[in-house]
Each structure stands twice: as structure tokens, then as C-alpha cells.
Amino acid sequence: MANVDGAWDCVVKTPLGDQQSVFTIASTGDSFSGEMVGAMGSLTAEEGKIDGNKLSWKMNLKVPMPMTLDCQATVDGDSITGAAGAGAFGSFPLSGTRKA
């Protein structure tokens, strides 16, 4: 299992522009809890699952409109890449690096 714990400087590319945040992850076995904090507030990672170096989770967005994001990412050393799925709005690329 990959080391996913820690704080990650992340960017999600959305129609509203690049959304920068810090995603903090704490794993327990094959699950994790986390929080993504950025200019538009904070989002709690729910149903966080770990499968090797792959993560999946949901986040309930309130701003700019209520929706559930279905997210997945792959951790490779100090890099994280993936996507945040926003239903009918499509999928938005997510990338980041581990904070030192």
C-alpha cells in the first residue's frame, strides 16, 4: 500500500478556474479520512477507500451549488493525480504534490 498520509497541495481544474486547496489525508488500513481546504471553503472526504496506490472518495460541495463529487486519484511517491466527477458537469482533473 502506498504512503498516502499527509498534506497535499492540490489543484482541481474546473469551469470556474483552477481551484487550489490543501488536501489532508489520514489513512487507517484500507480507508482514509481527509479534508480539502481552499478559497471556497472546506470539504470533508467521505467514504475514503484505499486500494494499493489508488484512492476513491466523495465530497459534498455546497458552493457554487450543492452536488456530490465522486473523486479518484493515484498516488505515485510525492505526486497525486486523478479527477473529481461532477455528474452532468463532467469530470475535472485533479493534481498535486505532497507538502514538505
Secondary structure, 3 states (H helix, E strand, C coil): CCCCCEEEEEEEEECCEEEEEEEEEEEECCEEEEEEEECCEEEEEEEEEEECCEEEEEEEECCCCCEEEEEEEEEECCEEEEEEECHHHCEEEEEEEECC
